[in-house]
Amino acid sequence: MCCCAFVRVSLLSFPNYLCSDDHLALSHADVASAAEQRYMKGLAGTERLASLHKLMAAHYMKSVDPAGDKTFTGNDVRAFENVPYHLVSLVAS
């Protein structure tokens, strides 16, 4: 369930949102467009996909290995699930 009930109620009119546990996912075209413009400006096709996987792997890696010393002492299960996916996808793209 979302952390704040009023946020959940206000999102009822927002198209395509998911809210479970402590995670909120928005898939509105404007949100996707804003993220694309900010993080993938000027990239096309395969380069864009590789850049996205690299960005996501780096983001999750901070939670998996917070000290950056390859001890992997993080406790974020979602990060541990996503790092391998994005690293493999990065190599495959």
C-alpha atoms as one frame of an Amber mdcrd trajectory, in Angstrom:
protein
   0.000   0.000   0.000   1.214   3.532  -0.713   2.786   5.454   2.127   0.102
   8.157   2.123  -3.558   7.481   1.476  -4.195  10.936   0.028  -1.563  10.341
  -2.651  -3.269   7.122  -3.654  -6.680   8.792  -3.845  -5.320  11.686  -5.899
  -3.746   9.213  -8.358  -7.065   7.557  -9.166  -7.526  10.028 -12.012  -3.966
   9.466 -13.274  -3.877   6.925 -16.114  -1.904   3.700 -15.730  -0.484   3.877
 -12.232   0.480   0.964 -10.006   0.824   1.238  -6.264   1.947  -1.707  -4.171
   4.021  -2.032  -1.026   6.253   1.043  -0.980   6.644   1.314  -4.745   4.790
   3.633  -7.075   4.991   3.207 -10.837   3.649   5.747 -13.300   3.372   4.944
 -16.979   1.786   8.110 -18.317   3.190   9.255 -21.680   4.203  12.648 -20.235
   6.230  10.996 -17.467   7.970   8.719 -19.975   8.668  11.655 -22.277  10.154
  13.768 -19.464  12.441  10.908 -18.370  13.505  10.317 -21.973  14.347  13.989
 -22.515  16.332  14.242 -19.291  18.288  10.986 -19.334  18.474   9.905 -22.976
  18.670  13.164 -24.925  20.300  12.720 -28.312  20.499   8.929 -28.169  18.801
   6.661 -30.693  17.913   2.982 -31.036  20.338   0.484 -29.527  22.481   3.226
 -28.003  19.421   4.559 -26.171  18.520   1.129 -24.801  22.101   0.446 -23.681
  22.243   3.844 -21.982  19.024   3.144 -20.113  20.246  -0.263 -18.865  23.571
   1.277 -17.794  21.762   4.026 -15.895  19.434   1.564 -14.145  22.273  -0.861
 -13.277  24.277   1.996 -11.733  21.233   3.170  -9.767  20.542  -0.268  -8.301
  24.241  -0.979  -7.727  24.358   1.904  -5.215  21.827  -0.006  -3.098  23.488
  -3.393  -3.592  27.016  -2.182  -2.744  26.576   1.068  -0.779  30.264   1.290
   0.232  31.434   0.677  -3.349  33.979  -1.881  -2.147  32.413  -4.987  -3.740
  31.224  -6.371  -0.401  27.568  -6.156  -1.547  26.286  -5.401   1.937  23.076
  -3.700   0.808  19.719  -5.024   1.968  17.449  -3.879  -0.867  16.007  -7.079
  -2.353  14.600  -5.253  -5.360  18.072  -3.897  -6.178  19.620  -7.376  -5.940
  16.947  -8.640  -8.353  17.434  -5.828 -10.862  21.222  -5.432 -11.083  21.792
  -8.753 -12.934  18.895  -8.076 -15.312  20.190  -4.661 -16.347  23.817  -5.808
 -16.615  22.879  -8.744 -18.852  20.564  -6.542 -20.902  23.361  -3.997 -21.264
  25.688  -6.623 -22.716  22.945  -7.995 -24.989  21.972  -4.607 -26.443
